[in-house]
Amino acid sequence: MPTNHTLAPLPHDDLEAVIIDYNGVIGRQPTPQMWARLAALAGWPVQHTDAFMRAFWGNREAYDAGEISDRTFWQDLLHAGTETHRRREPLSALRKADIEMWTHTDPAVLEVLHTTHAAGLPIALLSNAPHPLAAALDDTPWCATLMYRTVYSCRIGANKPAVRAFEAALAAAGYPTPGRTLFIDDRADNIQAAANLGLRTLHYQGDAAEMARHLPQLQPTMGLAAPSAA
């Protein structure tokens, strides 16, 4: 008779909650091909993709914080040589391509988070993201399943590493004790800001197994008989 692989929690410390970044942790970084496609949609020649990326990041902080509109961000990125009659149509295509390139997730990280969620630890998402991307992430099945709450920079008017962003995330996580809250991010400046506020931190560098060692996980327990089939 087959055994029933019932899940039981592994021993873990006194964590009360996890606050986790999206891009670079759960979300994979866009490929060069994705950047080239976005640049082409904005009318930039392929050989100028690097210049497009510099222009993109030049205004992204304000866009993520909700300080400039969606239309303003994308209109400012249209290449100077793009004809006037083509300047309206690309905006929806650019917005769609932007969302697509930021919504590819790492299955190994999601697997770790699923087991942490099953162990009962609240997980809150804290991400620098504009309104269209925030809405898209909230609509994903993994976000609806795993996240206790989500906090996006565009909705609070502050990007990480601002103190306000971490305060909003702690509130969203149910006001856990900062010293019993693990913050996970791929950027050193965000990690330092969280540590300055007393949070525990994990500077994520692409190793999902290392992340799992910092979180409560579940493992199969053997020897429990499965119920008889009806």
URLINWO-V441733 format. One line per field, one symbol per residue. ss: DSSP state (~ for helix, > for strand, _ for the rest). psi: psi as a letter, one per 20 degrees, with the letter a starting at -180 (. if undefined). Layout:
ss: ???
psi: ???
//
This chain:
ss: __>__>>>>_______>>>>__>___>____~~~~~~~~~~____~~~~~~~~~~~~~~~~~~~_____~~~~~~~~______~~~___~~~~~~~~~~~~~__>_~~~~~~~~~~~~___>>>>>>___~~~~~~~~__~~~~~~__>>>>~~~~______~~~~~~~~~~_____~~~>>>>>__~~~~~~~~~___>>>>____~~~~~~____>>>>___>_____
psi: pqqomppqqqqrbkphrppqrfpifgqqqqrhhgghggghhjjpqhijhhhghghghhihghghijhqrgggghhiipqhipqgijighighhggghgghijkprohhghgghghgghijpppppopoqrgghghgghiqhhghghpgrqpqhhiikpqqkqhhghghggghjklrpgikppppqiphhhgggghhjjqqqoopkjnhhgghiiqprqqqprippqqqq.
//
